[in-house]
């Protein structure tokens, strides 16, 4: 069985992206909430998360079914 470990560069890049997106959330939220109502911000964030999760789900389902080999 082949070892399918991701490279160290990919892991560190993903960690850096996660840290940057997590830490920039406070500054972006503070700026956005000055001009947009909070419920609209929550709705847009939820919609973006749902679309992202749907895309990941579809890609995983297609890979599992063998369409993305």
Secondary structure, 3 states (H helix, E strand, C coil): CCCCCCCHHHHHHHHHHHHHHHHHHHHHHHHHCCCCCHHHHHHHHHHHHHHHHHHHHHHHHHHHHCCCC
